[in-house]
Amino acid sequence: DAGVTQSPTHLIKTRGQQVTLRCSPKSGHDTVSWYQQALGQGPQFIFQYYEEEERQRGNFPDRFSGHQFPNYSSELNVNALLLGDSALYLCASSQQGFGANVLTFGAGSRLTVL
Amino acid sequence: AQSVTQLGSHVSVSEGALVLLRCNYSSSVPPYLFWYVQYPNQGLQLLLKYTSAATLVKGINGFEAEFKKSETSFHLTKPSAHMSDAAEYFCAVDPSNDYKLSFGAGTTVTVRA
Protein backbone atom coordinates (compact mmCIF):
# COMPACT_ATOMS: atom_id res chain seq x y z
CA ASP A 1 0.00 0.00 0.00
CA ALA A 2 1.58 3.26 -1.14
CA GLY A 3 -0.24 5.32 1.47
CA VAL A 4 -0.81 9.00 0.70
CA THR A 5 1.37 10.36 -2.07
CA GLN A 6 1.97 14.03 -2.73
CA SER A 7 3.67 15.89 -5.55
CA PRO A 8 5.83 17.78 -6.00
CA THR A 9 7.95 17.28 -2.89
CA HIS A 10 9.63 20.67 -3.18
CA LEU A 11 8.99 23.75 -5.26
CA ILE A 12 10.00 27.37 -5.40
CA LYS A 13 7.75 30.16 -6.61
CA THR A 14 7.85 33.93 -6.62
CA ARG A 15 5.33 36.33 -5.14
CA GLY A 16 2.19 36.71 -7.21
CA GLN A 17 2.52 33.36 -8.93
CA GLN A 18 0.09 30.48 -8.69
CA VAL A 19 0.82 26.94 -7.52
CA THR A 20 -0.95 23.58 -7.75
CA LEU A 21 -0.19 20.73 -5.36
CA ARG A 22 -1.43 17.21 -5.87
CA CYS A 23 -2.45 14.37 -3.58
CA SER A 24 -3.42 10.74 -4.07
CA PRO A 25 -5.18 9.27 -1.03
CA LYS A 26 -4.50 5.94 0.57
CA SER A 27 -6.24 3.05 -1.15
CA GLY A 28 -9.81 2.73 0.17
CA HIS A 29 -10.00 6.30 1.45
CA ASP A 30 -12.55 8.70 0.00
CA THR A 31 -11.91 11.95 1.91
CA VAL A 32 -8.98 14.31 1.51
CA SER A 33 -7.97 17.11 3.86
CA TRP A 34 -5.25 19.71 3.38
CA TYR A 35 -3.14 21.28 6.10
CA GLN A 36 -0.55 24.06 6.07
CA GLN A 37 2.43 23.69 8.40
CA ALA A 38 4.55 26.81 8.71
CA LEU A 39 8.08 26.42 10.03
CA GLY A 40 8.11 25.68 13.74
CA GLN A 41 4.32 25.43 14.00
CA GLY A 42 1.67 22.76 14.07
CA PRO A 43 -0.42 22.01 10.98
CA GLN A 44 -3.38 24.29 10.30
CA PHE A 45 -6.53 22.93 8.63
CA ILE A 46 -7.20 24.43 5.21
CA PHE A 47 -10.16 22.44 3.86
CA GLN A 48 -11.62 18.99 3.36
CA TYR A 49 -13.07 17.34 0.26
CA TYR A 50 -15.56 14.49 0.09
CA GLU A 51 -17.64 13.38 -2.88
CA GLU A 52 -15.89 16.03 -4.98
CA GLU A 53 -17.20 18.86 -2.82
CA GLU A 54 -15.58 21.10 -0.23
CA ARG A 55 -17.17 20.01 3.04
CA GLN A 56 -15.29 22.06 5.60
CA ARG A 57 -12.97 25.02 5.46
CA GLY A 58 -10.55 26.51 7.92
CA ASN A 59 -9.62 30.16 8.30
CA PHE A 60 -7.88 30.60 4.95
CA PRO A 61 -8.57 33.21 2.25
CA ASP A 62 -10.23 32.47 -1.07
CA ARG A 63 -6.80 32.43 -2.69
CA PHE A 64 -6.70 28.86 -1.44
CA SER A 65 -8.93 26.57 -3.47
CA GLY A 66 -9.14 22.90 -4.16
CA HIS A 67 -10.65 20.14 -6.15
CA GLN A 68 -11.37 16.47 -5.74
CA PHE A 69 -11.59 14.14 -8.71
CA PRO A 70 -13.79 11.05 -9.19
CA ASN A 71 -10.83 8.81 -8.28
CA TYR A 72 -10.65 10.67 -4.91
CA SER A 73 -7.35 12.37 -5.69
CA SER A 74 -7.18 16.07 -4.93
CA GLU A 75 -5.46 19.31 -5.83
CA LEU A 76 -4.71 22.38 -3.76
CA ASN A 77 -4.37 25.64 -5.64
CA VAL A 78 -2.98 28.84 -4.22
CA ASN A 79 -3.22 32.06 -6.25
CA ALA A 80 -1.36 35.34 -5.85
CA LEU A 81 1.31 33.79 -3.67
CA LEU A 82 2.60 35.72 -0.67
CA LEU A 83 5.84 35.25 1.21
CA GLY A 84 3.76 34.00 4.14
CA ASP A 85 2.47 31.09 2.07
CA SER A 86 5.87 29.44 2.40
CA ALA A 87 5.18 26.24 4.30
CA LEU A 88 4.91 22.48 4.20
CA TYR A 89 1.53 21.52 2.75
CA LEU A 90 0.25 18.22 4.05
CA CYS A 91 -2.45 16.10 2.53
CA ALA A 92 -4.33 13.64 4.72
CA SER A 93 -6.84 11.02 3.68
CA SER A 94 -9.53 9.18 5.58
CA GLN A 95 -12.63 7.11 5.05
CA GLN A 96 -16.01 8.59 5.91
CA GLY A 97 -18.02 6.65 8.40
CA PHE A 98 -15.11 4.55 9.53
CA GLY A 99 -14.99 6.27 12.87
CA ALA A 100 -12.23 7.47 15.16
CA ASN A 101 -11.16 10.26 12.81
CA VAL A 102 -7.96 8.53 11.79
CA LEU A 103 -6.09 10.52 9.20
CA THR A 104 -3.24 9.15 7.11
CA PHE A 105 -0.78 11.89 6.18
CA GLY A 106 1.49 12.21 3.19
CA ALA A 107 5.07 13.45 3.44
CA GLY A 108 4.06 16.89 2.21
CA SER A 109 4.96 19.42 -0.45
CA ARG A 110 7.38 22.09 0.70
CA LEU A 111 6.62 25.42 -0.94
CA THR A 112 9.07 28.29 -0.82
CA VAL A 113 7.86 31.70 -1.99
CA LEU A 114 10.58 34.22 -2.86
CA ALA B 1 -12.93 27.38 19.15
CA GLN B 2 -11.12 24.32 20.29
CA SER B 3 -7.45 24.69 21.10
CA VAL B 4 -4.56 22.59 22.18
CA THR B 5 -1.62 23.76 24.28
CA GLN B 6 1.61 21.83 24.39
CA LEU B 7 3.79 22.85 27.30
CA GLY B 8 7.44 23.02 26.34
CA SER B 9 8.58 23.46 22.77
CA HIS B 10 11.74 21.42 23.41
CA VAL B 11 12.37 18.44 25.66
CA SER B 12 15.77 16.80 26.11
CA VAL B 13 16.05 13.39 27.77
CA SER B 14 18.77 10.83 28.30
CA GLU B 15 18.51 7.49 26.58
CA GLY B 16 16.60 5.16 28.90
CA ALA B 17 14.92 7.99 30.80
CA LEU B 18 11.23 8.77 31.02
CA VAL B 19 9.71 10.83 28.23
CA LEU B 20 6.83 13.11 29.30
CA LEU B 21 5.15 15.45 26.84
CA ARG B 22 2.34 17.65 28.11
CA CYS B 23 -0.86 18.52 26.29
CA ASN B 24 -3.89 20.44 27.53
CA TYR B 25 -7.03 21.08 25.54
CA SER B 26 -9.94 23.46 25.84
CA SER B 27 -13.31 21.85 25.41
CA SER B 28 -16.66 21.81 27.09
CA VAL B 29 -17.14 18.16 26.21
CA PRO B 30 -14.59 15.37 25.94
CA PRO B 31 -13.24 15.53 22.41
CA TYR B 32 -11.31 13.06 20.32
CA LEU B 33 -7.61 13.47 21.07
CA PHE B 34 -4.52 12.35 19.22
CA TRP B 35 -0.76 12.30 19.39
CA TYR B 36 1.20 12.36 16.14
CA VAL B 37 4.95 12.11 15.55
CA GLN B 38 6.84 13.77 12.73
CA TYR B 39 10.35 12.70 11.76
CA PRO B 40 12.52 15.08 9.73
CA ASN B 41 11.27 15.56 6.18
CA GLN B 42 8.34 13.24 6.72
CA GLY B 43 4.61 13.52 7.24
CA LEU B 44 2.77 12.88 10.47
CA GLN B 45 2.38 9.39 11.87
CA LEU B 46 -0.35 8.53 14.35
CA LEU B 47 1.00 7.39 17.73
CA LEU B 48 -2.30 6.92 19.53
CA LYS B 49 -5.86 8.23 19.86
CA TYR B 50 -8.45 8.72 22.57
CA THR B 51 -12.07 8.19 21.55
CA SER B 52 -13.92 8.12 24.89
CA ALA B 53 -13.19 4.51 25.66
CA ALA B 54 -10.41 3.69 28.13
CA THR B 55 -8.73 6.73 29.65
CA LEU B 56 -5.27 5.14 29.40
CA VAL B 57 -4.43 4.71 25.75
CA LYS B 58 -1.55 2.61 24.48
CA GLY B 59 0.05 3.44 21.17
CA ILE B 60 2.89 2.38 18.98
CA ASN B 61 6.59 2.32 19.88
CA GLY B 62 5.90 1.98 23.62
CA PHE B 63 4.08 5.30 24.01
CA GLU B 64 0.93 5.78 26.05
CA ALA B 65 -1.27 8.70 27.07
CA GLU B 66 -3.76 9.28 29.84
CA PHE B 67 -6.93 11.29 29.38
CA LYS B 68 -7.81 13.30 32.49
CA LYS B 69 -11.10 15.14 32.11
CA SER B 70 -10.73 17.03 35.40
CA GLU B 71 -7.41 18.47 34.23
CA THR B 72 -8.35 18.69 30.51
CA SER B 73 -5.05 17.00 29.83
CA PHE B 74 -3.77 14.25 27.56
CA HIS B 75 -0.08 13.85 28.41
CA LEU B 76 2.12 11.45 26.44
CA THR B 77 4.66 9.22 28.15
CA LYS B 78 7.23 6.56 27.37
CA PRO B 79 9.04 4.82 30.23
CA SER B 80 12.40 4.50 28.51
CA ALA B 81 13.57 6.78 25.71
CA HIS B 82 15.38 5.42 22.69
CA MET B 83 17.54 7.34 20.25
CA SER B 84 14.94 6.68 17.57
CA ASP B 85 12.36 8.69 19.57
CA ALA B 86 14.06 11.94 18.56
CA ALA B 87 11.37 13.73 16.56
CA GLU B 88 8.65 16.34 16.81
CA TYR B 89 5.45 15.40 18.58
CA PHE B 90 2.06 17.00 18.06
CA CYS B 91 -1.05 16.80 20.17
CA ALA B 92 -4.32 17.29 18.27
CA VAL B 93 -8.02 17.53 19.02
CA ASP B 94 -11.09 16.78 16.92
CA PRO B 95 -14.00 18.17 18.91
CA SER B 96 -16.74 17.19 16.49
CA ASN B 97 -15.54 13.85 15.12
CA ASP B 98 -15.44 15.30 11.63
CA TYR B 99 -11.78 14.82 10.76
CA LYS B 100 -11.02 18.53 11.22
CA LEU B 101 -8.07 18.45 13.58
CA SER B 102 -6.60 21.33 15.57
CA PHE B 103 -2.94 20.82 16.38
CA GLY B 104 -0.71 22.13 19.10
CA ALA B 105 2.53 23.91 18.24
CA GLY B 106 4.56 20.76 18.75
CA THR B 107 7.32 19.57 21.08
CA THR B 108 10.73 18.63 19.75
CA VAL B 109 12.31 15.71 21.58
CA THR B 110 16.07 15.28 21.71
CA VAL B 111 17.54 12.07 23.12
CA ARG B 112 21.04 12.23 24.62
CA ALA B 113 23.29 9.17 24.55
Contacts between the chains, C-beta under 8 A, distances in Angstrom:
chain1	res1	chain2	res2	distance
A	4	B	43	7.3
A	31	B	99	6.5
A	33	B	99	6.1
A	33	B	100	7.4
A	35	B	101	8.0
A	35	B	103	8.0
A	40	B	105	7.7
A	40	B	106	7.8
A	41	B	105	5.8
A	41	B	106	7.2
A	42	B	4	7.9
A	42	B	90	5.3
A	42	B	92	7.7
A	42	B	103	3.3
A	42	B	104	5.3
A	42	B	105	5.1
A	42	B	106	5.2
A	43	B	44	7.2
A	43	B	90	7.4
A	43	B	101	7.6
A	43	B	103	5.0
A	44	B	103	7.5
A	45	B	100	5.4
A	45	B	101	6.5
A	45	B	102	7.1
A	48	B	99	6.3
A	48	B	100	6.5
A	56	B	98	6.7
A	56	B	100	5.3
A	58	B	100	7.5
A	90	B	43	5.9
A	90	B	44	6.9
A	92	B	44	7.8
A	94	B	99	5.2
A	99	B	51	7.7
A	100	B	32	7.2
A	100	B	49	6.1
A	100	B	51	5.1
A	101	B	32	5.3
A	101	B	34	7.6
A	101	B	49	7.4
A	101	B	51	7.8
A	101	B	94	4.7
A	101	B	97	5.9
A	101	B	98	7.6
A	101	B	99	5.2
A	101	B	101	7.4
A	102	B	46	6.4
A	102	B	49	6.8
A	103	B	44	8.0
A	103	B	46	7.5
A	103	B	99	6.4
A	103	B	101	6.8
A	104	B	46	8.0
A	105	B	36	7.7
A	105	B	43	3.8
A	105	B	44	4.3
A	105	B	45	7.4
A	106	B	43	5.1
A	107	B	41	7.2
A	107	B	42	5.4
A	107	B	43	4.5
A	108	B	43	5.6
